[in-house]
Amino acid sequence: MPDGNNLQLFELHRASPIARETGRVPVKGVSITLQLDSRGHLYGLDSYTAMLSVYTITSSGLRTDPGSPVSIGGASHLLVVSK
């Protein structure tokens, strides 16, 4: 995460070089907790505003999911459980 409020995702494999998944993606918010699930979704919770953002990671980058962000009153922590 170089300068400003940007996020860049990479994919790691044991036998392969690091692969860049996205370019720099602007991230809004003061205090963001990020979690990934096993199906290619990235969840971000801004604990200052209690806004939850959901993204889908694709081969072409990061896409904001419909309805995102959504306010979750009083939320301050995030835990993602993949099934």
N, C-alpha and C positions, 0 to 999 in steps of 0.2 A: 504494500500500500504506500506508494510514493508520497505525493504531496496532496494537501487538501483533504477532503472527505471523499476518497475514492476507494473502491474495492476491486480487486482483480483475483479471479479464481484460476487455480491450476489443478491439473489432474496428475496424481503420482502413481507410478507403477514400479515395482521392484526392478524389473529388467530393462525398462525403457527410460528414455530421458523425460524430464518434466514437460508436460504438454499444457500450453496455455488454453484455458477454456473460454475466457472472456477477455475483452479489452478492459480498460478502466471504466468502472460503473460508478456514477455519482451516488453517494449515500447521504441521505438527509438524516438529521437527528443528532442529539447530543451524546446519548449513551445507548449504543446499539449492541444487543446480544444476538449472535448468529448461530443457527443450528441447521444441519443438513439431515435429510432423511435418506433412506436407501432407494428412493424412486426419483431422484433428481430434483428435489424441491429444496429451496433455501428459504428459511424463515428468519425474519429479522424483527426483533422487538426493541422499540425505542422506549426505554424505561422512563424517560422524562415526560413524553407525551402519551404513553400507554398505547401506541399505535403498532399493530402487527402487520408486517408486509410479507407477502408470500410470492416467491419467484419460481419459475421453472427453468432449469439449466438445460440448454439444448446445445447441439454442436455448433450452432451459429451465435450463441451467447446466452444472455440472461433475459428472460421475459417476465414482466409483471403479470401475475395471475389476475383474472377478473375479480372485481370486488376488493382488491387490495389497494391501499392499506385499509384496515378496519380498526376501530377504536375498541380496546378491551379495558374498561374502567378499572383502575387500580393495579393493573398488571405491572410487575417489576422483574419477573423472572420467566425464563422460557425453557421448556424441556420438550424435546421431540422424541417420540417412541415410534420406531419403524416396526411393522409387522412382517 
